[in-house]
Amino acid sequence: MGVQLPPRAQQSRSLDRDFCFPGPRRWGSSPRSVTLWSSTPVPLLAVKAARAGFLLERPTGGSPLHQTASLVRPTVGAPAQPRTRDRRRGRRTRTAEGRGLLPPVGLRLPVPRAAPGRAAAVASPAHYRADTIAAGTTFDQVASLWRFDRDLRLLVLDAIETIEIGLRTKIASVLGDRDAFGHLRIGSLDGSACRELVGRGGRRETRHQIWLRNYDRSLRDAGREDFIRHNLHKYRELPVWIAVEVLTFGALVRLFNLMRPEDRTAIAGEFRVKGGGLVGSWLEAVNYLRNVSAHHARLWNRSMTYKIRRFNRHQVGPGLEHLAGAVPTDKVYSSLAVAAYLSEAVVPDSTWPRALLAHVRTFPVTGNLSPVAGMGFPRDWEVQPLWMA
């Protein structure tokens, strides 16, 4: 039995907004099915359903634009249970199964059985790792790699602290010389960058409007701090050298990229880089590196979402010239090298690069796992000026 749902059904109870269900999904004690419609192409629908833990069974009609499938009650699991008395509350209740609510399994897609190789591709378009553990792998090896990655993330946060304080100080100095409230006034920033529209759908805002909204939120969060209350009473608005104290690192980076080109170039020079736009893109990559580390995500062999922008050798000092060559920009090494270079620009006698070198030397090399293979380290990285004492 089934209940037919037209393609343009008004009521949609969908998973990932791909399926339309007819009303509350309730089941009796006997197996039943519900016919549903989807406008998503079948191959993509199969992937989405698999990710949600569902399967498609068979088509029951429809067109290529509106495929139909049957939602089938699973045959496994506890049977419908009768009403029972809740002694603590003195009333009769039902379990989820007793109420007949649909458990999150049982959707089958109208696709042919896939061969093992294709099955992995249908399960996930990025599924390229085996489901089994490599022969000879031990728990100690796994634990050693986890400890290496954890200590790497802690080292990264140490470098980010130096870079963040340095950037905060330089923005306050350069922008403060131009206008004490320059962060609030487009006239003191890069007008074209500030007025650039971003957003989706009907709501589109300028980059500066978005930045101001996030700034106001940070200001409210810090509103009970004595130094905030004092300066608001004194100036009515926070001057930039006070405002930077409440900004996140991401907000600092976005403010830097809203500054005038000549101001960004001046700050880039203090970081020993020629080009404010280049430093701006690097800071976005460093901010991503910071977020991965701060949220305890795997770092050592990650494919970086924000890649290090390519540059010419003459734009940097000797320590970073090797990065202008054939070094992968989507691996963690490039981001670590930029972080080391920027932190040394802030603290010339920084020991962070040597600390990272010592830590990477402890990498638990096993099989084909190594800093060169998994992290993008050049084979001659240890002799580069950036890492040498």
N, C-alpha and C positions, 0 to 999 in steps of 0.2 A: 504494500500500500504506500501511497505517497501523496503529498500535497503539492500541486504545481504552483510555482511562483513565476509571474511574468517578468520579463527583462527589466521593466521600468518600475519595479516594486518600490513603494514608498518607504517601507520599513526595512532598514538594513541593519542586521546584527552580524557584522563581518569580522573576519580575522584578517588583519592587515588591509582592511577595506577592499578585499577582493571577492568576498562571498556575500550573497544576500540570503538571509534566512527568513522563513515565514513565521513571524511571531515568536513567542517564548518557546524555547527548545525543550519540550517536555515529552517524556516517553512513558508508555505503559509497561506492563510486565512482559509483554510479548515483543519480539523484535519488529521494528518498523523502520521505515526510511523516509527521508524528506528530500524532495528534489529541489535543487537550488541552482541559481544562475551566476555566472561570472563573465565579465567582459575582458578579463585578463587573458592574454594568449596562453595556450595550454602549456608550452614548455616553461614559461615563467611562473605560471600557476603551480606547476609541479614542484618547482624549487621552493616557492613560498610555502606551499603546503607542507613539504618535507621539513622545512625549518621550524614550522609550528607543531610538528609531531603528528601530521595527518597524512593520509593516503587517498588517492582517487580510485574509485572502483570502475565505473563505466559511464559512458555518455547516454543520455536518454533523449537526445534530440538537440535542437538548437542550431545556430549558425556558427561560423568561425569567430564571429565577434561576441557571441553569447553562448558559451559552452555550458552544458548542464552536467551535473554529477549528483550522486546519491550520498547522503550523509547517513551512515549505517550505524545502528547501535551495536557496540562490541559484544561479542559472546562471552568474553572473560570478565571476571570481576564479581563482586558480591551481588546477589539477587536483591530485588526490591524488598526492603524490610518493612515490617508492620510498625504501627505507631507504638512507641514505648513511653513509659512515664518517667519524667525527669524528677527524681526524688528530691533533688536540691531545690527545685523551683515549684514542685507540686503541679506540673502541667504536662500534657502529652506533647511529644515532639516527634520529628522524623529525622533520620539521617539524610545526607545528601542523596544517597542511593534510593532511600525510601521515598523521597520527594520526586524521584524520577528525573532529576536534572541531568543533562547530557554531560558525561565526562569528556575531557579534552582529548579524545582519540576517536578514530573511526572514519575519517574522510578519505576517500580513495579517488585518485585522479584517472581520467581516461587516457592513459599512456601505456604503450607496450612495455613489457618487461625489458629492462636494460641489461646489457652485458656488464660484467664486473667493472670494467674500466669506465663505461658510461655511467654506471650507477653512482660512482664517486663524483662524476661531474654534475649529475643531476642533484645529488645531495648538497653540493656546494660548488660554485664556480671557481673557488679558490682552494679546493680540497686537493692539495698535492702532497701532503704528508701521509705516511702509512698509518693505519689504525693500530698496528702492532709495534711493540717496543723492539728496538734493534737487538739482535742476539748479543749476549755478553754484557749488556748494560746492567749495572749494579745500582742499588739504592744510594750507596756512598757517592757514586759519580753524579747522580741527580742532585743530591743534597749539596755537593761541592759547587755545582754550577749555580744552584739557587743562592748560596752564600756569596759567591762571586758577584752575582747580579745585584744582590741587596747592597753590598758594600760599594759597588759601582754607583748605584743611585745616591747613596749618602755622600759620596765624593762629588757627584754632580751638583747636589744642593749646596755644598760648600763653595763651589765656584760661582754658582748663581747668586749667592749672597753678595759676593764681592762685585759682580757685574751689576746687580740691581742697585746697590748703594752708589756705585760709580755713576750709573746712568741717572739716578735720581739727583745727584749733586750737580751733574753737568747740565741737565735740563733746567734745574732751578737757577743756575748761574747764567746761562746763555739767554733763556727766555725771560728771566727776571730782569736782565739788563735792558731788554727791549720794552717790556711792559710787565709791571708787577702782577697784573691780572690777565696776562696774555693767553693763558689757557682757556679763558672764558670768552675771548674776543677774536672773532675771525679775522679782524683787521690786523692782528698781530701774528697770525698764522698763515699757512699756505691756503689762500682762498679757494683755489680749484680743488685741492684735496679735501678741504672741509665741506664743500658744497656737493661733492660727488654723492649721487643717490645710490642707495643700496636697499635691499629688501625684496620681498616676494609678495605677490598678490596685490591687494589694494593698498597695503601699507608700505610706503616707501619713505625713508628718512635720509637725511644727509649724514655723512660720517661724523661730523661734529655733533649733531643732535644725538646720535647714539652714544658718543663718548660722554656728552654732558649728562645723559640719563644715568649711565653707569657711575659717573663721578658723583652725582647727587645721591645715589644709593650708598656709595662708600662713605660719603659725608654723613649720611644719617646713621650708618652703622657705628661711626666713630664720634657721634654727636655728644656723648657724655664725657669725652676726654677733656681734661682741664685746658690743654693747650688749644683745642678746637674752640671751646666756649670763649676763651680769652680773646683769640684772634678774630672770631666773628663779632664779638662785642666791640673790638677796636676798629676793624676795617669793614664790617658788614659782609664782606666776602673774603675768602682766604686768598692771600697772595700766593703766587706759585711756589715759593720756597717753603710754605706751610702745606699747600695742597698736595705736593708730591708725597708727603708723609702718610697720606691715607690711601694712596693709589696702589693697586696690585701691580705686579711686574707686567702683566699683560696690558693694563691701562697705561703704564709708563711707555711701553713700546708703541702703542697706538697714538699716544700724544706726540711721541718723537716723530712718527710718520705724518703727523698733521702740521708739523712746524715748517717754517719757511726753508727753502732749499739751502740758503746761505747759513742758516742756523744749524741745520742738520750737518752740513759740511764742516762747520766749526767743531761740532761735537765729535764727528767722525775723525777729525785730525787728532783730537785728544786720545782717541782709541788707536791711533797709528794706522789709520786707514784713509785712503783717498776716495771719497765718494759717500755722501750721506745716504743715497738710495741703497748702496751696497750694505752699509751698516744696518739700515732699517730692515732689510730682508734677513740679514743674519740674526738680528735680535728676535725676529719672529720665530726663526728656527730654534734659537736658544730658549725662547719661552715655551715652545713645544717640548723641548728636552726637559725643561723644568717641570712641566705638567705631568709628563710620563713618570718622572722620578718621584714627585710629590704624592702621586696617587698610587704608588707601589705597583706599577705595571712592569711587565718584562721589558728590559731595555737592551740587553747585550746584543741580540741579533735582530732587533726591530728594523723594519723598513720604515724610514722616517717619512711622515706625512709632509713636513716642511723641510725641503731639501736646501742644502747650502748653495747659494747662488754662485755661479762661476765668476771668475774675475781674472784680471791680468796681473802678472807678477809685480809690475811696478806700483800696484795699488796698495801693497802690504810690505811689511818688513821681512827680513830674511827668515824669521821663524815660521812664516806661513806660506812661503813661496812654493813649497812642494805641493800644497793643496791645489795650486793652479794647474797641476798636471793631471794625469789619468787616474785620479783617486775617486772612488765612487762617492757621489754626493747624497745618495739615499741611504747610506749606512751610518751607523752611530759615530764612526771615527771622525768624519768631517765635522760633525757638530761638536764633538769633544775637542778637536783641534781649535775650532773657532772660540769655544769657551775658554780654553787655556790661553789663547792669544789675547782675548779681551780682558781676562782677569789679570794678566801680566801688565797690560797697559794701565790698569787701575792701581795695581800694587806691583811695582817693578821687581821687587825681591820676593815675589810669591813663590812658595814651594809647591803649589798645587800641581804643576806639570810633572814634577819629579814624583809626587805622591801617586799620580795616576800611572806613571810609568812603572813604579814598583808594584802597583796593584795588578796591572795587566800582565805582568810577568808571572803572577800567581794563577793565571787562567788554567783551569783543569782540562788540559788538552787530552782528548780521548777520541780515537778514530778520526773522523773528518771534522771534528769541532776544534776551532782555533780562532784567535782574534783576526787572523788574516782572512779565513774563509767566512766567518760569521759576522764580523764587525766591520769589515772594510779596511782594516789596518794595512798600510803598505808593508812590503816585506822589509824595507830598510827604515821603518819608522823610528826605531830607537836611536838612530844616528842623526836624526833631523835636529837642527838647532833648537826647535821649540821644546824638545823634551830633554835636552842635554843640560847638565848643571853648568 
